[in-house]
Amino acid sequence: MKVAIRYESAVVDPDGHVAGHDAGATLVRRLLRVFPGALVVGAGPRRHAGFDVLPLEFVDGSDTVVITMDVLDSVSVWETLRRTCDEPKVMNFVWWSTSQNRHRVERSALALSCALFPTFANSERTAAEVRELVAFWTVPQLAEKARVAWVNLGIRLEHVQPRRETSVPVVLYPAIYLSERKQPQLFLDVVARVARRTPIRVEARLHESHLISDDAMALSRHEWAWVGPLTATREDYWHALARTTAFLATASEESYGLEYIEALVAGAVGVFPDRPWVHAILPPGYPFVYRTPFEAEEMLLRAVTEPDVCRKELDEVAGGDFVEWLRARHDDDAFERAIAERVEEWFGPVAHL
């Protein structure tokens, strides 16, 4: 059995690499590591050093599992493959929070897709959301047979770099988008108040589509803020995290929280909203969880003025070493093993080319 990866937004650069720093592009690269020789579904055909790009119409559905990250399109993927084989093999990969699909058509389409095809989710919370959608929006005959599995995405621990402290504390905007769900205005309000009380440098590295947004412009007007493009390489990204003092999370919902975990493992002190997605990734009793903007301000002020004391508090709640607690629960080796095992369980042994 072979594997094909479908992510409509995937871009392959002239050097034959999947380009981009967004979560989707990162996950495509991960899947290519998990399944050596896998195809990438896209405009082509084209041959690259580590993988081939092939239009969906050219994929042999009789011996290829199509892992689709565009889950709402799974039925159309199946229909395309069905033209050349009797039983297409389609697997969903839900890697975002289903709460962003608000319209009843989107939610019912997502539920139907996850009821019809085996579904792998990026966290326990996302898997629970999928099961709830399937139970609510589909008939019992489908819901009872739905196959849903999950594992935390985890991070590439070998990328972590030694910490480098800065003369002025660095506060990170921990996302690459300024979408409504991220609540960027709340972030700006809190960091502006902290900046009036102590010197800080706020850094926001944004996707190019958000660099010229009103929120980006509003942040960049402050002398203590820097707003710019994403880092050129993953090494540069981790280099920047190694000198980050703290970050303020303001998102109302996340499916997992990869960016936050990466920053925490790099040694930044994270200040989080009191939300279910936060408690799913942190140890019980995590001390920097706010319920009001005032609490967020006070916690962030502490994080930038006495970060070493804050890190000791994190070690205490983790039972000794907070970073090691994170490493044990968010290692991407577990993700790679789990998704490979599920593909073989659902579709049979995979050929590694």
C-alpha contacts under 8 A as a table, 3 or more apart, distances in Angstrom:
res1	aa1	res2	aa2	distance
1	M	63	D	5.14
1	M	64	T	5.64
1	M	65	V	7.10
1	M	347	F	7.83
1	M	348	G	6.85
1	M	349	P	6.07
1	M	350	V	4.58
1	M	351	A	5.46
2	K	38	A	6.70
2	K	63	D	6.15
2	K	64	T	4.52
2	K	65	V	6.18
2	K	350	V	5.70
2	K	351	A	5.64
2	K	352	H	7.64
3	V	35	F	7.00
3	V	37	G	7.97
3	V	38	A	4.97
3	V	39	L	6.39
3	V	64	T	5.31
3	V	65	V	4.84
3	V	66	V	5.96
3	V	67	I	7.17
3	V	350	V	7.36
4	A	38	A	5.37
4	A	39	L	4.39
4	A	40	V	5.61
4	A	41	V	6.47
4	A	64	T	6.63
4	A	65	V	6.08
4	A	66	V	4.67
4	A	67	I	6.10
5	I	28	V	7.19
5	I	31	L	7.65
5	I	38	A	7.11
5	I	39	L	6.12
5	I	40	V	4.88
5	I	41	V	5.89
5	I	66	V	5.81
5	I	67	I	4.95
5	I	68	T	5.98
5	I	69	M	7.73
6	R	40	V	6.14
6	R	41	V	4.94
6	R	42	G	7.45
6	R	66	V	6.81
6	R	67	I	6.11
6	R	68	T	4.60
6	R	69	M	6.05
6	R	70	D	7.10
7	Y	10	A	5.50
7	Y	24	G	7.54
7	Y	28	V	7.54
7	Y	41	V	7.23
7	Y	68	T	6.33
7	Y	69	M	5.27
7	Y	70	D	5.93
8	E	41	V	7.91
8	E	42	G	7.14
8	E	70	D	6.91
9	S	24	G	7.85
9	S	25	A	7.97
10	A	18	V	6.76
10	A	19	A	7.45
10	A	24	G	7.52
10	A	25	A	6.01
10	A	28	V	7.68
10	A	42	G	7.94
11	V	18	V	5.72
11	V	19	A	5.58
11	V	20	G	7.45
11	V	25	A	7.86
12	V	15	D	7.86
12	V	16	G	5.80
12	V	17	H	5.33
12	V	18	V	4.47
12	V	19	A	5.65
13	D	16	G	5.43
13	D	17	H	5.50
13	D	18	V	6.38
13	D	19	A	5.86
14	P	17	H	7.51
16	G	48	H	5.37
16	G	49	A	6.86
18	V	25	A	6.59
18	V	28	V	7.49
18	V	29	R	6.60
19	A	25	A	6.59
20	G	25	A	5.61
20	G	26	T	7.32
21	H	25	A	6.37
21	H	26	T	6.32
21	H	230	L	7.36
21	H	234	R	7.98
22	D	25	A	5.61
22	D	26	T	6.31
22	D	176	I	7.59
22	D	207	H	7.91
23	A	26	T	5.06
23	A	27	L	6.12
24	G	27	L	5.19
24	G	28	V	6.33
25	A	28	V	5.12
25	A	29	R	6.43
26	T	29	R	5.25
26	T	30	R	6.32
27	L	30	R	4.84
27	L	31	L	6.13
28	V	31	L	5.16
28	V	32	L	6.28
29	R	32	L	5.10
29	R	33	R	6.46
30	R	33	R	5.13
30	R	34	V	6.32
30	R	336	E	7.97
31	L	34	V	4.91
31	L	35	F	6.03
31	L	336	E	7.90
32	L	35	F	5.19
32	L	36	P	5.75
32	L	37	G	7.32
32	L	38	A	6.12
32	L	51	F	7.82
33	R	36	P	5.70
34	V	336	E	5.87
34	V	340	A	6.94
35	F	38	A	5.61
35	F	340	A	7.77
35	F	352	H	6.46
36	P	50	G	7.66
36	P	51	F	7.89
36	P	352	H	5.47
36	P	353	L	6.01
37	G	50	G	6.66
37	G	51	F	5.58
37	G	52	D	7.83
37	G	352	H	6.09
37	G	353	L	4.68
38	A	51	F	6.16
38	A	52	D	7.49
38	A	352	H	7.98
38	A	353	L	7.79
39	L	51	F	5.82
39	L	52	D	5.18
39	L	53	V	5.81
39	L	54	L	6.77
40	V	51	F	7.09
40	V	52	D	6.27
40	V	53	V	4.77
40	V	54	L	6.37
41	V	53	V	5.68
41	V	54	L	5.12
41	V	55	P	5.43
41	V	56	L	5.75
42	G	45	P	7.92
42	G	53	V	5.78
42	G	54	L	5.58
42	G	55	P	4.97
42	G	56	L	7.02
43	A	53	V	6.96
43	A	54	L	6.46
43	A	55	P	5.45
44	G	53	V	5.77
44	G	54	L	5.23
44	G	55	P	5.88
45	P	52	D	7.39
45	P	53	V	5.45
45	P	54	L	4.59
45	P	55	P	6.49
46	R	52	D	5.82
46	R	53	V	5.05
46	R	54	L	6.70
47	R	51	F	6.63
47	R	52	D	4.49
47	R	53	V	6.30
48	H	51	F	5.31
48	H	52	D	5.55
48	H	53	V	7.73
49	A	52	D	7.99
54	L	58	F	6.43
54	L	59	V	6.86
55	P	58	F	5.49
55	P	59	V	6.85
56	L	59	V	5.25
56	L	77	V	7.73
56	L	80	T	7.35
56	L	81	L	7.46
57	E	80	T	6.45
57	E	81	L	6.87
59	V	64	T	7.34
59	V	81	L	7.33
60	D	63	D	6.18
60	D	64	T	6.04
60	D	81	L	7.44
60	D	84	T	7.38
60	D	85	C	7.69
61	G	64	T	5.06
61	G	65	V	7.04
61	G	66	V	7.96
61	G	81	L	5.46
61	G	82	R	7.45
61	G	84	T	7.07
61	G	85	C	5.93
61	G	87	E	7.55
61	G	88	P	5.13
61	G	89	K	6.49
62	S	84	T	8.00
62	S	85	C	5.56
62	S	86	D	7.47
62	S	87	E	6.86
62	S	88	P	6.34
62	S	89	K	7.61
64	T	89	K	6.73
65	V	88	P	7.75
65	V	89	K	4.87
65	V	90	V	5.75
65	V	91	M	7.03
65	V	347	F	7.43
66	V	89	K	6.28
66	V	90	V	4.94
66	V	91	M	6.13
67	I	90	V	6.12
67	I	91	M	4.76
67	I	92	N	5.85
67	I	93	F	6.59
68	T	71	V	6.09
68	T	74	S	6.94
68	T	90	V	7.21
68	T	91	M	6.17
68	T	92	N	5.20
68	T	93	F	5.99
69	M	92	N	6.28
69	M	93	F	5.03
69	M	94	V	6.41
69	M	95	W	7.33
70	D	73	D	5.71
70	D	74	S	6.99
70	D	92	N	7.80
70	D	93	F	7.89
71	V	74	S	5.27
71	V	92	N	5.70
71	V	93	F	6.92
71	V	94	V	6.81
71	V	110	L	6.70
71	V	113	S	6.76
71	V	114	C	7.89
72	L	75	V	7.63
72	L	106	E	7.39
72	L	109	A	6.03
72	L	110	L	5.29
72	L	113	S	6.55
73	D	76	S	5.45
73	D	77	V	6.28
73	D	113	S	8.00
74	S	77	V	4.93
74	S	78	W	6.16
74	S	90	V	7.24
74	S	92	N	7.32
74	S	113	S	6.12
75	V	78	W	5.04
75	V	79	E	6.18
75	V	113	S	6.62
76	S	79	E	4.92
76	S	80	T	6.18
77	V	80	T	5.24
77	V	81	L	6.37
77	V	90	V	7.70
78	W	81	L	5.21
78	W	82	R	5.92
78	W	88	P	6.00
78	W	89	K	7.57
78	W	90	V	6.59
79	E	82	R	4.94
79	E	83	R	6.75
80	T	83	R	5.74
81	L	84	T	5.92
81	L	85	C	6.48
81	L	88	P	5.78
82	R	85	C	5.08
82	R	86	D	5.93
82	R	87	E	6.73
82	R	88	P	5.84
83	R	86	D	7.93
85	C	88	P	6.35
89	K	347	F	7.48
90	V	117	F	6.27
90	V	118	P	7.48
91	M	117	F	5.77
91	M	118	P	5.23
91	M	119	T	5.87
91	M	120	F	7.58
92	N	113	S	7.92
92	N	114	C	7.00
92	N	117	F	6.61
92	N	118	P	6.22
92	N	119	T	4.52
92	N	120	F	6.06
93	F	119	T	5.91
93	F	120	F	4.91
93	F	121	A	5.86
93	F	122	N	7.68
94	V	119	T	7.11
94	V	120	F	6.22
94	V	121	A	4.78
94	V	122	N	6.38
94	V	126	T	7.53
95	W	121	A	6.04
95	W	122	N	5.06
95	W	126	T	7.85
95	W	255	S	7.14
96	W	122	N	7.57
96	W	126	T	7.51
96	W	254	E	7.39
96	W	255	S	5.23
96	W	256	Y	7.74
97	S	100	Q	6.15
97	S	126	T	6.22
97	S	253	E	7.21
97	S	254	E	5.70
97	S	255	S	4.15
97	S	256	Y	7.85
98	T	101	N	5.60
98	T	107	R	7.99
98	T	126	T	7.10
98	T	129	E	6.73
98	T	130	V	7.39
98	T	255	S	7.63
99	S	102	R	6.30
99	S	253	E	7.61
101	N	106	E	5.69
101	N	107	R	5.87
102	R	106	E	6.78
102	R	107	R	6.54
103	H	106	E	5.26
103	H	107	R	6.22
104	R	107	R	5.05
104	R	108	S	5.90
105	V	108	S	5.26
105	V	109	A	5.95
106	E	109	A	5.11
106	E	110	L	6.04
107	R	110	L	5.11
107	R	111	A	6.10
107	R	133	L	7.19
107	R	137	W	7.71
108	S	111	A	5.01
108	S	112	L	6.10
108	S	133	L	7.61
108	S	137	W	5.47
108	S	138	T	7.52
109	A	112	L	5.16
109	A	113	S	6.14
110	L	113	S	5.13
110	L	114	C	6.23
110	L	133	L	7.81
111	A	114	C	5.22
111	A	115	A	6.10
111	A	130	V	7.00
111	A	133	L	5.26
111	A	134	V	4.55
111	A	137	W	6.06
111	A	138	T	6.67
112	L	115	A	5.02
112	L	116	L	6.12
112	L	134	V	6.73
112	L	137	W	7.39
112	L	138	T	6.25
113	S	116	L	5.25
113	S	117	F	6.10
114	C	117	F	5.43
114	C	118	P	6.60
114	C	119	T	5.81
114	C	130	V	7.18
114	C	134	V	6.81
114	C	146	A	6.92
114	C	147	R	7.89
114	C	148	V	7.81
115	A	118	P	7.50
115	A	134	V	6.02
115	A	138	T	7.53
115	A	142	L	5.73
115	A	143	A	5.82
115	A	145	K	7.23
115	A	146	A	4.74
115	A	147	R	7.36
116	L	142	L	7.02
116	L	146	A	6.84
117	F	146	A	7.40
117	F	147	R	7.38
118	P	146	A	6.89
118	P	147	R	4.93
118	P	148	V	6.15
118	P	346	W	7.43
119	T	147	R	6.18
119	T	148	V	4.85
119	T	149	A	6.42
120	F	127	A	7.68
120	F	148	V	5.86
120	F	149	A	4.92
120	F	150	W	5.42
120	F	339	I	7.37
121	A	124	E	7.39
121	A	126	T	5.92
121	A	127	A	5.33
121	A	148	V	7.38
121	A	149	A	6.18
121	A	150	W	4.56
121	A	151	V	6.81
122	N	126	T	6.48
122	N	127	A	7.52
122	N	150	W	5.83
122	N	151	V	5.74
122	N	152	N	5.48
122	N	153	L	5.54
122	N	255	S	7.34
122	N	256	Y	6.85
123	S	126	T	5.28
123	S	127	A	6.30
123	S	150	W	5.57
123	S	151	V	5.17
123	S	152	N	4.55
123	S	153	L	6.85
123	S	255	S	6.85
123	S	256	Y	5.93
124	E	127	A	5.07
124	E	128	A	6.19
124	E	150	W	5.94
124	E	151	V	6.60
124	E	152	N	7.14
125	R	128	A	5.13
125	R	129	E	6.29
125	R	255	S	6.67
125	R	256	Y	7.63
125	R	277	W	7.35
125	R	280	A	7.61
126	T	129	E	5.02
126	T	130	V	6.21
126	T	255	S	5.64
126	T	256	Y	7.71
127	A	130	V	5.04
127	A	131	R	6.27
127	A	148	V	6.69
127	A	149	A	6.75
127	A	150	W	6.08
128	A	131	R	5.14
128	A	132	E	6.22
129	E	132	E	5.13
129	E	133	L	6.20
130	V	133	L	5.14
130	V	134	V	6.17
130	V	148	V	7.85
131	R	134	V	5.14
131	R	135	A	6.13
131	R	148	V	7.42
132	E	135	A	5.17
132	E	136	F	6.11
133	L	136	F	5.18
133	L	137	W	5.81
133	L	138	T	7.93
134	V	137	W	5.50
134	V	138	T	5.55
134	V	143	A	5.71
134	V	146	A	7.83
135	A	138	T	6.02
135	A	139	V	7.49
135	A	140	P	7.20
135	A	143	A	5.55
138	T	142	L	6.56
138	T	143	A	6.27
139	V	142	L	5.66
139	V	143	A	6.22
140	P	143	A	4.87
140	P	144	E	5.76
141	Q	144	E	5.81
141	Q	145	K	7.03
142	L	145	K	5.50
142	L	146	A	6.40
143	A	146	A	5.25
149	A	342	R	7.74
150	W	338	A	7.96
151	V	334	A	7.50
151	V	335	F	5.87
151	V	338	A	6.79
152	N	256	Y	7.37
152	N	329	R	7.97
152	N	330	H	6.49
152	N	332	D	7.87
152	N	334	A	7.84
152	N	335	F	6.35
153	L	256	Y	7.71
153	L	258	L	7.49
153	L	330	H	6.90
153	L	331	D	7.65
153	L	332	D	5.85
153	L	334	A	7.97
153	L	335	F	5.45
154	G	258	L	7.20
154	G	329	R	7.49
154	G	330	H	3.91
154	G	331	D	4.44
154	G	332	D	4.03
154	G	333	D	7.58
154	G	334	A	7.47
154	G	335	F	6.61
155	I	258	L	7.27
155	I	261	I	7.78
155	I	262	E	6.70
155	I	330	H	6.10
155	I	331	D	5.37
155	I	332	D	4.91
156	R	159	H	5.83
156	R	160	V	7.81
156	R	331	D	6.73
156	R	332	D	5.92
157	L	160	V	5.74
157	L	327	R	7.32
157	L	331	D	6.68
157	L	332	D	7.84
159	H	235	E	7.23
159	H	238	W	6.71
160	V	238	W	6.27
160	V	242	A	7.77
160	V	265	V	7.44
160	V	266	A	6.04
161	Q	238	W	6.45
161	Q	239	H	6.54
161	Q	242	A	6.00
161	Q	266	A	7.00
162	P	242	A	6.28
162	P	266	A	7.81
163	R	242	A	4.58
163	R	243	R	6.01
163	R	266	A	7.11
163	R	267	G	6.99
164	R	242	A	5.79
164	R	243	R	4.85
165	E	169	P	7.98
165	E	242	A	7.97
165	E	243	R	5.45
165	E	244	T	7.74
165	E	245	T	7.51
166	T	169	P	6.09
166	T	170	V	7.43
166	T	243	R	6.43
168	V	199	P	6.47
168	V	200	I	5.70
168	V	201	R	6.58
169	P	199	P	7.30
169	P	200	I	5.10
169	P	201	R	6.20
169	P	244	T	7.36
169	P	245	T	5.55
169	P	246	A	7.77
169	P	304	V	5.79
169	P	305	T	7.87
170	V	200	I	5.98
170	V	201	R	4.85
170	V	202	V	5.82
170	V	203	E	7.03
170	V	243	R	7.21
170	V	244	T	5.06
170	V	245	T	5.06
170	V	246	A	6.53
170	V	304	V	7.80
171	V	200	I	6.87
171	V	201	R	6.05
171	V	202	V	4.68
171	V	203	E	6.24
171	V	244	T	6.37
171	V	245	T	6.03
171	V	246	A	4.96
171	V	247	F	5.10
171	V	248	L	7.45
171	V	304	V	7.80
172	L	202	V	5.82
172	L	203	E	5.05
172	L	204	A	6.17
172	L	244	T	6.70
172	L	245	T	7.97
172	L	246	A	6.39
172	L	247	F	4.64
172	L	248	L	6.98
173	Y	187	F	7.71
173	Y	202	V	7.25
173	Y	203	E	6.19
173	Y	204	A	5.00
173	Y	205	R	7.58
173	Y	247	F	6.22
173	Y	248	L	6.56
173	Y	249	A	7.49
174	P	204	A	7.53
174	P	247	F	6.36
174	P	248	L	7.02
174	P	249	A	6.45
174	P	259	E	6.37
174	P	260	Y	6.50
175	A	178	L	7.60
175	A	182	K	7.87
175	A	204	A	7.79
175	A	205	R	7.66
175	A	206	L	7.32
175	A	259	E	6.83
176	I	204	A	7.58
176	I	205	R	6.02
176	I	206	L	4.23
176	I	207	H	5.31
176	I	230	L	7.67
177	Y	182	K	7.61
177	Y	206	L	6.00
177	Y	207	H	6.23
177	Y	210	H	6.15
178	L	182	K	6.22
178	L	183	Q	7.38
178	L	184	P	5.81
178	L	210	H	6.48
178	L	215	D	6.99
178	L	216	A	7.60
179	S	182	K	5.49
179	S	183	Q	7.01
179	S	184	P	7.40
180	E	183	Q	5.30
180	E	184	P	7.25
181	R	251	A	5.62
181	R	252	S	5.66
181	R	253	E	6.67
182	K	250	T	5.83
182	K	251	A	3.93
182	K	252	S	6.39
182	K	253	E	7.81
183	Q	186	L	5.59
183	Q	187	F	6.78
183	Q	250	T	5.73
183	Q	251	A	5.75
183	Q	252	S	7.20
184	P	187	F	4.96
184	P	188	L	6.21
184	P	215	D	7.03
184	P	250	T	7.18
185	Q	188	L	5.04
185	Q	189	D	6.09
185	Q	215	D	7.28
186	L	189	D	5.13
186	L	190	V	6.23
186	L	250	T	6.75
186	L	293	P	7.57
187	F	190	V	5.40
187	F	191	V	6.17
187	F	248	L	6.84
187	F	249	A	7.55
187	F	250	T	6.22
188	L	191	V	5.38
188	L	192	A	5.90
188	L	219	L	6.69
189	D	192	A	5.33
189	D	193	R	6.49
190	V	193	R	5.32
190	V	194	V	6.39
190	V	293	P	6.56
190	V	294	F	7.91
190	V	296	A	6.92
190	V	297	E	5.51
191	V	194	V	4.95
191	V	195	A	5.98
191	V	202	V	7.83
191	V	297	E	7.24
192	A	195	A	5.05
192	A	196	R	6.47
193	R	196	R	5.27
193	R	197	R	6.83
193	R	297	E	7.08
194	V	197	R	5.20
194	V	198	T	6.30
194	V	200	I	7.98
194	V	297	E	6.22
194	V	300	L	7.37
194	V	301	L	6.04
195	A	198	T	5.35
195	A	199	P	5.78
195	A	200	I	5.87
195	A	224	W	7.47
196	R	199	P	7.62
198	T	301	L	7.76
198	T	305	T	7.91
199	P	224	W	7.99
200	I	224	W	6.52
200	I	304	V	7.67
201	R	224	W	5.07
201	R	225	A	5.72
201	R	226	W	7.43
202	V	224	W	6.23
202	V	225	A	4.56
202	V	226	W	6.09
203	E	225	A	5.98
203	E	226	W	4.92
203	E	227	V	6.02
204	A	225	A	7.95
204	A	226	W	6.35
204	A	227	V	4.85
204	A	228	G	6.42
205	R	227	V	6.07
205	R	228	G	5.11
205	R	229	P	5.12
205	R	230	L	4.90
205	R	231	T	7.34
206	L	209	S	7.97
206	L	210	H	6.21
206	L	211	L	5.92
206	L	227	V	7.39
206	L	228	G	6.25
206	L	229	P	5.20
206	L	230	L	5.59
207	H	210	H	5.60
207	H	211	L	6.49
207	H	229	P	6.29
207	H	230	L	6.22
208	E	211	L	5.17
208	E	212	I	7.78
208	E	229	P	6.34
208	E	230	L	7.88
209	S	212	I	7.15
209	S	213	S	7.88
210	H	213	S	5.19
210	H	216	A	7.00
211	L	216	A	5.83
211	L	217	M	7.79
211	L	227	V	7.66
211	L	228	G	6.99
211	L	229	P	7.15
212	I	216	A	6.21
212	I	217	M	6.52
213	S	216	A	5.23
213	S	217	M	6.31
214	D	217	M	5.12
214	D	218	A	6.11
215	D	218	A	5.03
215	D	219	L	6.28
216	A	219	L	5.27
216	A	220	S	6.15
216	A	227	V	6.95
217	M	220	S	5.12
217	M	221	R	6.37
218	A	221	R	5.58
218	A	222	H	7.68
219	L	222	H	6.04
219	L	225	A	6.53
219	L	226	W	7.97
219	L	227	V	7.34
220	S	223	E	7.55
220	S	225	A	5.68
220	S	226	W	5.95
220	S	227	V	5.61
221	R	225	A	7.47
222	H	225	A	5.42
223	E	226	W	7.99
231	T	234	R	7.26
231	T	236	D	5.85
231	T	237	Y	5.58
232	A	236	D	6.58
232	A	237	Y	7.76
233	T	236	D	5.20
233	T	237	Y	6.37
234	R	237	Y	4.84
234	R	238	W	6.32
235	E	238	W	5.28
235	E	239	H	6.05
236	D	239	H	4.86
236	D	240	A	6.19
237	Y	240	A	5.26
237	Y	241	L	6.41
238	W	241	L	4.91
238	W	242	A	6.17
238	W	266	A	7.72
239	H	242	A	5.27
239	H	243	R	7.14
240	A	243	R	5.64
240	A	244	T	6.58
241	L	244	T	4.99
241	L	263	A	6.02
241	L	266	A	6.04
241	L	268	A	7.50
242	A	266	A	5.58
242	A	267	G	7.00
242	A	268	A	7.86
244	T	247	F	7.81
244	T	263	A	7.87
244	T	267	G	7.74
244	T	268	A	5.70
245	T	267	G	7.53
245	T	268	A	4.93
245	T	269	V	6.38
245	T	303	A	7.51
245	T	304	V	6.36
245	T	307	P	7.08
246	A	268	A	4.66
246	A	269	V	4.44
246	A	270	G	5.68
246	A	271	V	7.61
246	A	300	L	7.47
246	A	303	A	6.19
246	A	304	V	6.44
246	A	307	P	7.95
247	F	268	A	6.85
247	F	269	V	6.44
247	F	270	G	5.11
247	F	271	V	6.23
247	F	300	L	7.80
248	L	270	G	6.16
248	L	271	V	4.91
248	L	272	F	6.34
248	L	296	A	7.92
248	L	300	L	7.09
249	A	260	Y	7.84
249	A	270	G	7.27
249	A	271	V	6.04
249	A	272	F	4.98
249	A	273	P	6.65
250	T	272	F	6.75
250	T	273	P	6.11
251	A	254	E	6.93
251	A	273	P	7.61
252	S	273	P	7.83
252	S	275	R	7.14
253	E	275	R	7.55
253	E	277	W	6.57
254	E	257	G	5.94
254	E	277	W	6.03
255	S	277	W	6.99
256	Y	277	W	6.90
256	Y	281	I	7.54
257	G	260	Y	5.51
257	G	261	I	6.48
257	G	277	W	7.92
257	G	281	I	7.76
258	L	261	I	5.31
258	L	262	E	6.25
259	E	262	E	5.21
259	E	263	A	6.34
260	Y	263	A	5.18
260	Y	264	L	6.16
260	Y	270	G	7.47
261	I	264	L	5.01
261	I	265	V	6.07
261	I	326	L	7.60
261	I	330	H	7.89
262	E	265	V	5.27
262	E	266	A	6.23
263	A	266	A	5.02
263	A	267	G	6.55
263	A	268	A	5.56
263	A	270	G	7.85
264	L	267	G	5.16
264	L	268	A	5.03
264	L	269	V	6.34
264	L	270	G	6.50
264	L	323	V	7.27
265	V	268	A	7.36
265	V	323	V	5.38
265	V	326	L	6.80
265	V	327	R	7.33
267	G	323	V	7.52
269	V	303	A	6.09
269	V	307	P	6.89
269	V	310	C	7.15
269	V	311	R	6.88
270	G	288	F	7.02
270	G	303	A	7.95
271	V	288	F	5.06
271	V	289	V	6.01
271	V	290	Y	7.43
271	V	296	A	6.96
271	V	299	M	6.71
271	V	300	L	6.38
272	F	278	V	6.92
272	F	288	F	6.30
272	F	289	V	4.78
272	F	290	Y	6.23
272	F	296	A	7.81
273	P	278	V	7.23
273	P	289	V	5.41
273	P	290	Y	5.02
273	P	291	R	6.17
273	P	296	A	7.86
274	D	278	V	6.85
274	D	279	H	7.78
274	D	289	V	5.52
274	D	290	Y	5.64
274	D	291	R	5.61
275	R	278	V	5.39
275	R	279	H	6.79
276	P	279	H	5.31
276	P	280	A	6.38
277	W	280	A	5.21
277	W	281	I	6.98
278	V	281	I	5.69
278	V	282	L	6.44
279	H	282	L	5.33
279	H	283	P	7.23
279	H	284	P	7.26
282	L	286	Y	6.63
282	L	326	L	7.97
283	P	286	Y	5.85
283	P	317	V	6.88
283	P	318	A	6.18
284	P	317	V	7.17
285	G	317	V	6.12
286	Y	289	V	6.86
286	Y	314	L	6.84
286	Y	317	V	6.33
287	P	313	E	7.48
287	P	314	L	7.33
288	F	299	M	6.17
289	V	296	A	7.68
290	Y	293	P	7.44
290	Y	295	E	5.30
290	Y	296	A	5.29
290	Y	299	M	7.74
291	R	295	E	6.55
291	R	296	A	7.51
292	T	295	E	5.27
292	T	296	A	6.38
293	P	296	A	4.93
293	P	297	E	6.19
294	F	297	E	5.11
294	F	298	E	6.38
295	E	298	E	5.19
295	E	299	M	6.10
296	A	299	M	5.21
296	A	300	L	6.02
297	E	300	L	5.24
297	E	301	L	6.05
298	E	301	L	5.09
298	E	302	R	6.34
299	M	302	R	5.17
299	M	303	A	6.20
300	L	303	A	4.87
300	L	304	V	6.32
301	L	304	V	5.44
301	L	305	T	6.11
302	R	305	T	5.20
302	R	306	E	5.59
302	R	307	P	7.03
302	R	310	C	7.48
303	A	306	E	5.73
303	A	307	P	4.84
303	A	310	C	6.24
304	V	307	P	5.66
306	E	309	V	5.54
306	E	310	C	6.46
307	P	310	C	4.95
307	P	311	R	6.13
308	D	311	R	5.08
308	D	312	K	6.37
309	V	312	K	5.17
309	V	313	E	6.49
310	C	313	E	5.08
310	C	314	L	6.41
311	R	314	L	4.97
311	R	315	D	6.30
311	R	322	F	7.99
312	K	315	D	5.02
312	K	316	E	6.33
313	E	316	E	5.08
313	E	317	V	6.51
314	L	317	V	5.35
314	L	318	A	6.26
314	L	321	D	7.69
314	L	322	F	5.64
315	D	318	A	5.13
315	D	319	G	6.23
315	D	320	G	4.97
315	D	321	D	4.52
315	D	322	F	4.50
315	D	323	V	7.82
316	E	319	G	5.21
316	E	320	G	5.62
316	E	321	D	7.36
316	E	322	F	7.67
317	V	320	G	7.62
317	V	322	F	7.56
318	A	321	D	6.01
318	A	322	F	5.03
318	A	325	W	6.26
319	G	322	F	7.53
321	D	324	E	5.39
321	D	325	W	6.24
322	F	325	W	4.95
322	F	326	L	6.35
323	V	326	L	5.10
323	V	327	R	6.15
324	E	327	R	4.86
324	E	328	A	6.11
325	W	328	A	5.37
325	W	329	R	6.62
326	L	329	R	5.31
326	L	330	H	5.81
327	R	330	H	5.34
327	R	331	D	5.73
328	A	331	D	6.35
330	H	334	A	7.95
331	D	334	A	6.00
331	D	335	F	7.45
332	D	335	F	4.95
332	D	336	E	6.29
333	D	336	E	5.15
333	D	337	R	6.24
334	A	337	R	5.25
334	A	338	A	6.05
335	F	338	A	5.15
335	F	339	I	6.14
336	E	339	I	5.58
336	E	340	A	6.18
337	R	340	A	5.35
337	R	341	E	6.12
338	A	341	E	5.15
338	A	342	R	6.21
339	I	342	R	5.10
339	I	343	V	6.22
340	A	343	V	5.28
340	A	344	E	6.42
341	E	344	E	5.27
341	E	345	E	6.04
342	R	345	E	4.87
342	R	346	W	5.98
343	V	346	W	5.28
343	V	347	F	5.74
343	V	348	G	6.99
343	V	349	P	7.94
343	V	350	V	7.84
344	E	347	F	5.24
344	E	348	G	4.28
344	E	349	P	4.94
344	E	350	V	6.45
345	E	348	G	5.92
